[in-house]
Amino acid sequence: MSEETPLNLSSHENTFLPCSLFSVHEPVFTGCAVINSHSETRTSGTHVSESTLDQVEVGRTTAEWVVATLGHPASEREIEGGRLLKYSSRQFTKINSELLFVIDTSSRKEVSRTVFFEFHAGVLSRFWVEENESS
């Protein structure tokens, strides 16, 4: 449903391509390629999953249910005739890849996700998601 701060995930993946033997009458040449990649993902804040959003119903879901399910929001404010709850999360992924002695690359990706819940008389009147991705 939701993931609390901080959640650190890390995955490693190494791929080795087999060495090959080339012979052009003489001499004998060998060629080996080694590919190594590593990725690391860190998440902070409260991530509101799609499965949680699937359970939310305008006109039926209460503010109490949202807080009980997701925990306290990142911010809360009174709006005209109601209340707005904001849940935010950030996911940062770094990927390093190398082809031994030839190419070494690094890429980064950051996804910021904010979910807003608007309530009137304690019942959900609307909700929306804002998501930004940067590399």
BALOLO-178762 format. One line per field, with one value per residue: x, y, z of N, C-alpha, C, O in turn; residue number from 1; residue in one letter. Coordinates in steps of 0.02 Angstrom, whole numbers, padded with zeros to 5 digits, always signed. Layout:
n_east <- [X|...] .
n_north <- [Y|...] .
n_up <- [Z|...] .
ca_east <- [X|...] .
ca_north <- [Y|...] .
ca_up <- [Z|...] .
c_east <- [X|...] .
c_north <- [Y|...] .
c_up <- [Z|...] .
o_east <- [X|...] .
o_north <- [Y|...] .
o_up <- [Z|...] .
k <- [NUM|...] .
r <- [a|...] .
END
This chain:
n_east <- [+00041|+00079|+00240|+00358|+00472|+00648|+00666|+00775|+00832|+00927|+01004|+01103|+01183|+01273|+01348|+01431|+01510|+01555|+01725|+01807|+01891|+01997|+02064|+02172|+02248|+02378|+02442|+02355|+02212|+02130|+01975|+01887|+01742|+01680|+01540|+01476|+01354|+01269|+01141|+01059|+00930|+00844|+00716|+00616|+00502|+00322|+00260|+00124|+00042|-00018|-00110|-00164|-00225|-00322|-00415|-00475|-00618|-00712|-00828|-00852|-00736|-00655|-00569|-00510|-00490|-00392|-00283|-00265|-00226|-00114|-00037|+00024|+00006|+00123|+00096|-00040|-00186|-00311|-00444|-00562|-00708|-00663|-00531|-00361|-00252|-00082|+00029|+00194|+00330|+00496|+00596|+00753|+00862|+01012|+01117|+01253|+01357|+01474|+01583|+01712|+01864|+01823|+01695|+01618|+01481|+01362|+01204|+01067|+00910|+00771|+00619|+00486|+00341|+00181|+00033|-00128|-00265|-00427|-00547|-00717|-00827|-00772|-00770|-00704|-00685|-00614|-00463|-00291|-00142|+00024|+00167|+00339|+00481|+00655|+00815] .
n_north <- [-00059|+00075|+00151|+00185|+00315|+00294|+00199|+00089|+00015|-00102|-00167|-00283|-00324|-00428|-00467|-00578|-00598|-00736|-00786|-00787|-00880|-00841|-00889|-00855|-00930|-00918|-00798|-00849|-00769|-00703|-00648|-00557|-00500|-00407|-00364|-00257|-00210|-00103|-00057|+00060|+00102|+00224|+00271|+00399|+00474|+00457|+00337|+00325|+00195|+00126|+00024|+00060|+00182|+00130|+00083|+00195|+00296|+00425|+00521|+00421|+00374|+00412|+00543|+00496|+00361|+00372|+00429|+00329|+00225|+00273|+00345|+00494|+00643|+00730|+00863|+00966|+01060|+01183|+01213|+01307|+01267|+01138|+01014|+00981|+00853|+00807|+00695|+00647|+00580|+00528|+00454|+00395|+00338|+00263|+00210|+00117|+00065|-00038|-00080|-00178|-00094|-00016|+00060|+00163|+00204|+00310|+00337|+00434|+00444|+00528|+00525|+00617|+00611|+00663|+00652|+00713|+00735|+00788|+00840|+00861|+00894|+00785|+00682|+00612|+00720|+00741|+00681|+00686|+00653|+00709|+00697|+00703|+00681|+00670|+00668] .
n_up <- [+00000|+00054|+00065|+00186|+00239|+00266|+00116|+00056|-00085|-00174|-00316|-00404|-00554|-00653|-00805|-00904|-01054|-01156|-01187|-01343|-01469|-01596|-01749|-01873|-01974|-01907|-01800|-01648|-01591|-01451|-01388|-01268|-01188|-01059|-00971|-00853|-00742|-00628|-00519|-00413|-00305|-00216|-00105|-00036|+00080|+00077|-00022|-00126|-00185|-00342|-00320|-00198|-00233|-00316|-00226|-00176|-00170|-00238|-00148|-00056|+00014|+00166|+00257|+00372|+00341|+00239|+00311|+00408|+00324|+00249|+00338|+00422|+00325|+00213|+00209|+00264|+00239|+00270|+00162|+00064|+00134|+00160|+00168|+00127|+00092|+00072|+00000|-00024|-00122|-00166|-00287|-00321|-00442|-00486|-00613|-00661|-00791|-00875|-01005|-01013|-01019|-01126|-01130|-01011|-00924|-00841|-00773|-00713|-00631|-00574|-00491|-00441|-00346|-00308|-00217|-00203|-00093|-00081|+00032|+00083|+00211|+00274|+00181|+00032|-00104|-00220|-00301|-00354|-00451|-00463|-00557|-00584|-00686|-00697|-00777] .
ca_east <- [+00000|+00123|+00308|+00379|+00540|+00676|+00668|+00834|+00834|+00987|+01009|+01165|+01177|+01336|+01342|+01495|+01506|+01609|+01784|+01807|+01957|+01999|+02126|+02178|+02309|+02424|+02437|+02289|+02189|+02073|+01938|+01840|+01705|+01648|+01493|+01459|+01307|+01248|+01092|+01041|+00870|+00826|+00651|+00601|+00434|+00269|+00240|+00055|+00043|-00078|-00160|-00198|-00269|-00379|-00464|-00503|-00680|-00741|-00895|-00857|-00676|-00650|-00503|-00485|-00465|-00330|-00231|-00252|-00193|-00051|-00001|+00015|+00028|+00180|+00067|-00113|-00209|-00382|-00464|-00630|-00757|-00636|-00464|-00319|-00195|-00032|+00078|+00248|+00385|+00549|+00634|+00815|+00894|+01077|+01138|+01322|+01371|+01541|+01608|+01781|+01915|+01796|+01643|+01596|+01427|+01324|+01143|+01027|+00840|+00736|+00548|+00450|+00270|+00140|-00038|-00169|-00332|-00468|-00605|-00768|-00867|-00739|-00775|-00663|-00721|-00573|-00392|-00251|-00071|+00072|+00229|+00392|+00539|+00714|+00873] .
ca_north <- [+00000|+00133|+00136|+00239|+00342|+00286|+00132|+00083|-00046|-00105|-00228|-00289|-00370|-00435|-00511|-00591|-00630|-00785|-00772|-00824|-00894|-00829|-00912|-00839|-00968|-00904|-00820|-00859|-00710|-00714|-00587|-00565|-00440|-00412|-00310|-00253|-00155|-00099|-00004|+00072|+00143|+00248|+00304|+00434|+00498|+00406|+00321|+00302|+00148|+00123|-00021|+00100|+00228|+00090|+00074|+00260|+00312|+00491|+00517|+00366|+00368|+00464|+00568|+00451|+00301|+00389|+00437|+00263|+00183|+00301|+00381|+00566|+00672|+00775|+00927|+00968|+01129|+01196|+01248|+01331|+01215|+01071|+00998|+00953|+00813|+00799|+00642|+00654|+00533|+00537|+00393|+00411|+00278|+00274|+00151|+00117|+00010|-00036|-00131|-00176|-00058|+00020|+00109|+00168|+00253|+00318|+00376|+00448|+00458|+00546|+00531|+00647|+00596|+00693|+00635|+00760|+00712|+00844|+00816|+00908|+00860|+00722|+00633|+00630|+00751|+00728|+00669|+00686|+00636|+00748|+00660|+00734|+00638|+00704|+00624] .
ca_up <- [+00000|+00056|+00087|+00230|+00232|+00199|+00090|+00013|-00123|-00214|-00355|-00441|-00610|-00690|-00863|-00935|-01120|-01159|-01227|-01406|-01495|-01667|-01779|-01943|-01990|-01854|-01732|-01619|-01554|-01408|-01373|-01213|-01171|-00994|-00959|-00783|-00728|-00558|-00508|-00344|-00301|-00149|-00103|+00026|+00084|+00077|-00090|-00131|-00241|-00385|-00289|-00146|-00268|-00343|-00172|-00159|-00207|-00226|-00117|-00007|+00055|+00217|+00274|+00424|+00307|+00205|+00361|+00437|+00274|+00225|+00390|+00419|+00261|+00213|+00229|+00269|+00247|+00265|+00101|+00068|+00147|+00165|+00191|+00075|+00116|+00020|+00012|-00073|-00120|-00217|-00302|-00356|-00468|-00518|-00650|-00688|-00837|-00905|-01051|-00990|-01057|-01184|-01115|-00942|-00923|-00780|-00784|-00653|-00643|-00513|-00500|-00385|-00353|-00256|-00222|-00165|-00077|-00060|+00069|+00107|+00262|+00292|+00127|-00026|-00160|-00279|-00289|-00415|-00444|-00503|-00560|-00625|-00695|-00724|-00787] .
c_east <- [+00043|+00190|+00332|+00452|+00587|+00674|+00726|+00833|+00897|+00987|+01073|+01154|+01244|+01325|+01411|+01484|+01565|+01666|+01780|+01879|+01955|+02066|+02124|+02247|+02361|+02434|+02365|+02272|+02131|+02040|+01888|+01805|+01671|+01603|+01473|+01409|+01283|+01196|+01075|+00981|+00856|+00759|+00643|+00530|+00385|+00245|+00169|+00051|-00022|-00131|-00197|-00247|-00330|-00433|-00500|-00563|-00705|-00812|-00902|-00797|-00672|-00577|-00471|-00457|-00398|-00273|-00214|-00213|-00123|-00008|-00012|+00041|+00089|+00157|-00009|-00133|-00284|-00394|-00537|-00679|-00729|-00563|-00426|-00260|-00147|+00019|+00131|+00300|+00434|+00584|+00693|+00848|+00958|+01098|+01208|+01331|+01441|+01552|+01684|+01828|+01888|+01749|+01626|+01543|+01393|+01262|+01105|+00956|+00808|+00662|+00518|+00376|+00233|+00067|-00076|-00238|-00371|-00533|-00652|-00815|-00839|-00739|-00737|-00705|-00681|-00501|-00356|-00179|-00031|+00138|+00278|+00452|+00596|+00771|+00936] .
c_north <- [+00063|+00111|+00196|+00258|+00306|+00213|+00129|+00015|-00046|-00170|-00226|-00338|-00370|-00484|-00518|-00627|-00677|-00761|-00813|-00829|-00886|-00853|-00895|-00866|-00962|-00829|-00828|-00797|-00730|-00647|-00600|-00498|-00452|-00351|-00314|-00196|-00161|-00043|+00000|+00119|+00160|+00284|+00338|+00461|+00441|+00395|+00294|+00260|+00152|+00078|+00015|+00148|+00193|+00080|+00138|+00274|+00382|+00482|+00463|+00364|+00427|+00484|+00521|+00387|+00315|+00394|+00370|+00218|+00207|+00333|+00455|+00594|+00716|+00846|+00922|+01041|+01133|+01234|+01268|+01272|+01145|+01068|+00964|+00918|+00801|+00745|+00645|+00599|+00550|+00471|+00412|+00345|+00298|+00207|+00162|+00056|+00018|-00095|-00126|-00145|-00018|+00076|+00105|+00223|+00254|+00359|+00382|+00464|+00474|+00556|+00559|+00637|+00626|+00675|+00682|+00728|+00772|+00817|+00874|+00868|+00791|+00668|+00658|+00660|+00745|+00713|+00670|+00673|+00682|+00711|+00694|+00687|+00679|+00655|+00661] .
c_up <- [+00000|+00082|+00126|+00217|+00279|+00178|+00042|-00020|-00164|-00252|-00395|-00498|-00647|-00747|-00894|-01001|-01126|-01203|-01291|-01431|-01571|-01694|-01853|-01964|-01936|-01852|-01709|-01578|-01509|-01394|-01318|-01201|-01104|-00985|-00886|-00775|-00656|-00553|-00434|-00344|-00228|-00153|-00035|+00023|+00087|+00006|-00088|-00194|-00282|-00354|-00233|-00179|-00297|-00290|-00153|-00202|-00187|-00199|-00064|+00040|+00103|+00228|+00326|+00393|+00274|+00255|+00394|+00389|+00257|+00280|+00382|+00354|+00269|+00231|+00227|+00276|+00238|+00200|+00109|+00075|+00154|+00188|+00134|+00107|+00058|+00043|-00043|-00065|-00176|-00225|-00345|-00377|-00503|-00550|-00677|-00732|-00866|-00951|-01043|-01041|-01116|-01164|-01041|-00939|-00855|-00797|-00718|-00673|-00576|-00529|-00435|-00397|-00293|-00270|-00176|-00155|-00050|-00029|+00085|+00152|+00277|+00239|+00066|-00082|-00225|-00256|-00356|-00398|-00490|-00499|-00607|-00627|-00725|-00730|-00773] .
o_east <- [+00044|+00197|+00329|+00489|+00563|+00680|+00726|+00834|+00919|+00973|+01094|+01118|+01267|+01295|+01444|+01451|+01620|+01657|+01752|+01921|+01916|+02118|+02081|+02295|+02389|+02433|+02318|+02311|+02088|+02073|+01851|+01837|+01637|+01626|+01454|+01420|+01277|+01206|+01076|+00981|+00857|+00746|+00660|+00502|+00403|+00214|+00155|+00056|-00073|-00191|-00256|-00304|-00384|-00491|-00550|-00561|-00717|-00850|-00953|-00805|-00684|-00531|-00410|-00405|-00351|-00219|-00156|-00173|-00077|+00051|-00053|+00093|+00106|+00193|-00038|-00102|-00315|-00358|-00570|-00689|-00767|-00538|-00453|-00222|-00168|+00047|+00113|+00313|+00416|+00600|+00685|+00861|+00959|+01098|+01221|+01313|+01464|+01531|+01715|+01832|+01927|+01762|+01620|+01558|+01395|+01266|+01111|+00944|+00817|+00645|+00524|+00350|+00252|+00042|-00060|-00267|-00350|-00569|-00629|-00839|-00877|-00712|-00737|-00754|-00710|-00482|-00386|-00156|-00049|+00162|+00260|+00470|+00586|+00775|+00990] .
o_north <- [+00100|+00061|+00252|+00219|+00287|+00169|+00164|-00036|+00007|-00223|-00173|-00388|-00318|-00537|-00468|-00679|-00661|-00721|-00868|-00788|-00919|-00840|-00917|-00828|-01016|-00799|-00816|-00775|-00769|-00596|-00649|-00445|-00503|-00294|-00366|-00141|-00215|+00011|-00050|+00171|+00117|+00322|+00310|+00470|+00383|+00439|+00245|+00285|+00176|+00091|+00001|+00155|+00223|+00069|+00137|+00266|+00396|+00441|+00461|+00352|+00485|+00447|+00510|+00362|+00275|+00367|+00356|+00178|+00167|+00346|+00477|+00572|+00738|+00883|+00879|+01078|+01092|+01282|+01247|+01234|+01096|+01112|+00923|+00948|+00787|+00750|+00645|+00575|+00582|+00437|+00441|+00303|+00343|+00155|+00211|+00000|+00073|-00151|-00078|-00166|+00011|+00134|+00051|+00281|+00206|+00409|+00339|+00494|+00437|+00592|+00529|+00652|+00615|+00683|+00688|+00699|+00803|+00777|+00930|+00814|+00744|+00614|+00718|+00630|+00744|+00729|+00657|+00680|+00693|+00696|+00713|+00657|+00717|+00606|+00633] .
o_up <- [-00049|+00116|+00101|+00186|+00334|+00221|-00009|+00014|-00187|-00224|-00418|-00490|-00670|-00737|-00908|-01004|-01105|-01250|-01292|-01416|-01605|-01664|-01890|-01970|-01922|-01906|-01748|-01536|-01529|-01391|-01321|-01203|-01094|-00991|-00861|-00799|-00628|-00580|-00398|-00378|-00185|-00200|+00017|-00032|+00098|-00024|-00053|-00250|-00258|-00361|-00221|-00157|-00303|-00307|-00117|-00263|-00129|-00225|-00030|+00100|+00085|+00212|+00325|+00415|+00279|+00243|+00407|+00411|+00252|+00269|+00341|+00329|+00324|+00264|+00194|+00313|+00204|+00184|+00156|+00028|+00153|+00222|+00097|+00146|+00002|+00097|-00102|-00010|-00225|-00176|-00399|-00334|-00544|-00517|-00712|-00712|-00878|-00938|-01063|-01099|-01153|-01180|-01012|-00952|-00817|-00832|-00674|-00725|-00527|-00576|-00382|-00450|-00236|-00325|-00117|-00201|-00002|-00059|+00099|+00133|+00292|+00250|+00051|-00104|-00280|-00200|-00408|-00341|-00547|-00444|-00663|-00577|-00772|-00692|-00778] .
k <- [1|2|3|4|5|6|7|8|9|10|11|12|13|14|15|16|17|18|19|20|21|22|23|24|25|26|27|28|29|30|31|32|33|34|35|36|37|38|39|40|41|42|43|44|45|46|47|48|49|50|51|52|53|54|55|56|57|58|59|60|61|62|63|64|65|66|67|68|69|70|71|72|73|74|75|76|77|78|79|80|81|82|83|84|85|86|87|88|89|90|91|92|93|94|95|96|97|98|99|100|101|102|103|104|105|106|107|108|109|110|111|112|113|114|115|116|117|118|119|120|121|122|123|124|125|126|127|128|129|130|131|132|133|134|135] .
r <- [m|s|e|e|t|p|l|n|l|s|s|h|e|n|t|f|l|p|c|s|l|f|s|v|h|e|p|v|f|t|g|c|a|v|i|n|s|h|s|e|t|r|t|s|g|t|h|v|s|e|s|t|l|d|q|v|e|v|g|r|t|t|a|e|w|v|v|a|t|l|g|h|p|a|s|e|r|e|i|e|g|g|r|l|l|k|y|s|s|r|q|f|t|k|i|n|s|e|l|l|f|v|i|d|t|s|s|r|k|e|v|s|r|t|v|f|f|e|f|h|a|g|v|l|s|r|f|w|v|e|e|n|e|s|s] .
END
